[in-house]
């Protein structure tokens, strides 16, 4: 299992994959001391320069990075060519993967399949009915599509509410809140 983006979401995916007996190959933008503890369940933990290695070593690749200037188009034709016979899961943002290259890779069955939750086009007030892509992903048999809802569940909602209250308590006691945004990192 290859995980591109070992943040909090990527880490939860890694733990599940490991519990299922998978070897985990992961990338993290910046590896910190605390990340070295995680290496116990990881076959490999690398930085962005190791993208090709993670793709080559993995049968399933999960994209879980934020959309920034650095991650826009991170997975293009070159990376998709390395994924021949593999499966791709995108829970990141559509623009992280080259739209046309992804469609052609799936249409030609170069990629065995994909599960896609994040898209390239979304409804607006002006255009309420719009397909999620200019390409016909919905006509492909090797694609599972969801309408950007993979992160929603009753449990996730409860956890989000709990997190807000836990952070209020942390701030009250003069502690740092968890899960802060990082504008300097563009997310």
C-alpha positions in Angstrom: 0.0 0.0 0.0 1.5 3.3 -1.1 0.4 6.4 0.8 1.2 9.8 -0.7 0.7 12.2 2.2 1.3 10.7 5.6 -0.6 13.3 7.6 -3.4 12.4 10.0 -5.6 10.9 7.3 -2.7 9.0 5.7 -1.6 7.7 9.0 -5.1 6.3 9.8 -5.0 4.6 6.4 -1.5 3.2 7.1 -2.7 1.7 10.4 -5.6 0.0 8.7 -3.5 -1.3 5.9 -0.9 -2.7 8.3 -3.6 -4.4 10.4 -4.7 -6.1 7.1 -1.2 -7.4 6.6 -0.1 -4.9 3.9 3.4 -3.6 3.6 3.2 0.2 3.8 5.3 2.6 1.7 4.6 6.2 2.5 5.7 9.7 1.6 5.6 12.8 3.9 6.5 16.3 2.8 8.7 16.8 5.9 9.8 14.0 8.1 10.1 15.0 11.8 11.5 13.2 14.8 8.0 12.2 16.0 7.5 10.5 12.6 10.3 8.1 13.2 8.1 6.3 15.8 5.7 5.5 13.0 8.4 3.7 11.0 7.7 0.7 13.2 4.7 -0.2 10.9 6.1 1.3 7.7 8.2 -0.7 5.2 9.4 2.7 3.9 9.0 6.3 4.8 10.3 8.8 2.3 10.2 12.4 1.3 8.7 13.9 -2.0 11.8 12.8 -3.9 10.9 9.2 -3.3 7.5 9.4 -5.1 8.7 7.0 -7.9 9.9 4.4 -5.4 6.6 4.4 -3.5 4.6 4.0 -6.7 6.8 1.2 -8.0 6.6 -0.7 -4.7 2.8 -0.4 -4.3 -0.2 -2.3 -5.7 -2.6 0.3 -4.3 -1.8 4.0 -4.1 -3.8 6.4 -1.9 -3.4 10.1 -2.5 -4.0 12.1 0.7 -2.1 15.4 0.3 -3.6 18.9 0.5 -3.9 20.9 -2.7 -1.0 23.5 -2.8 1.1 25.0 -5.5 3.6 22.2 -4.9 1.0 19.3 -5.0 -1.0 20.6 -8.0 -0.4 18.2 -10.8 1.8 16.0 -8.5 0.5 12.9 -10.3 0.9 13.4 -14.0 1.5 11.2 -17.1 4.9 10.0 -15.9 3.6 8.9 -12.5 0.5 7.3 -14.0 2.7 5.3 -16.4 4.4 3.8 -13.4 1.1 2.6 -12.1 0.4 0.0 -14.8 -1.8 -2.7 -13.4 -2.2 -0.9 -10.1 -5.2 0.8 -8.3 -5.4 4.5 -7.4 -7.5 6.1 -4.7 -7.8 9.8 -4.6 -9.2 11.4 -1.4 -7.1 14.5 -1.8 -8.2 17.1 -4.4 -8.9 16.5 -8.0 -6.2 18.9 -9.2 -3.4 16.9 -7.5 -3.8 14.4 -10.4 -3.7 15.4 -14.1 -7.3 15.0 -15.2 -6.8 14.0 -18.8 -3.9 11.7 -18.0 -5.9 10.0 -15.3 -8.9 9.5 -17.7 -6.8 8.1 -20.5 -5.0 5.7 -18.1 -8.3 4.3 -16.9 -10.0 4.3 -20.3 -7.1 2.3 -21.8 -7.0 0.1 -18.7 -3.4 1.0 -18.1 -4.5 1.6 -14.5 -6.5 -1.4 -13.3 -8.9 0.9 -11.5 -9.5 3.9 -9.4 -11.7 5.1 -6.6 -12.2 8.9 -6.8 -13.9 11.1 -4.2 -12.5 14.5 -5.2 -13.2 16.1 -8.5 -12.3 18.8 -11.0 -15.7 20.6 -11.3 -18.3 21.3 -8.7 -21.8 22.7 -8.9 -22.1 26.5 -8.4 -25.0 28.8 -8.0 -24.8 29.7 -11.7 -24.3 26.1 -12.9 -26.1 23.7 -10.5 -26.0 20.6 -12.8 -22.5 19.8 -13.8 -20.6 16.6 -14.2 -17.5 16.3 -12.0 -15.1 16.2 -14.9 -14.9 17.3 -18.5 -14.1 13.6 -19.2 -16.6 10.7 -19.0 -15.3 9.0 -15.9 -18.9 7.9 -15.2 -18.9 5.7 -18.3 -15.8 3.7 -17.2 -16.3 0.3 -15.6 -13.0 0.4 -13.7 -13.9 3.6 -11.7 -15.7 3.9 -8.4 -17.0 7.5 -8.1 -18.3 9.3 -5.0 -19.4 12.9 -4.7 -16.7 14.2 -2.3 -18.3 12.5 0.7 -15.6 10.0 1.8 -14.9 12.0 4.9 -18.4 12.1 6.2 -19.8 9.7 8.7 -21.7 10.0 12.0 -18.5 9.1 13.8 -16.4 11.7 11.9 -19.0 14.4 12.7 -18.8 13.4 16.4 -15.0 13.4 16.3 -15.0 16.9 14.7 -17.3 18.3 17.4 -15.2 16.6 20.1 -12.0 18.1 18.6 -13.4 21.6 18.7 -14.3 21.3 22.4 -11.0 19.7 23.2 -9.2 22.6 21.6 -11.3 25.1 23.6 -10.1 23.3 26.7 -6.5 23.4 25.5 -6.6 27.1 24.8 -8.3 27.7 28.2 -5.4 26.0 29.9 -2.8 27.8 27.8 -1.9 24.8 25.7 -1.5 24.7 21.9 -4.6 23.6 20.0 -4.3 20.6 17.7 -4.8 20.5 14.0 -4.0 24.2 13.4 -4.0 25.5 9.8 -0.5 26.4 8.5 -0.8 29.3 6.0 2.9 29.2 5.5 2.5 25.7 4.1 -0.6 26.8 2.1 -3.1 24.7 4.2 
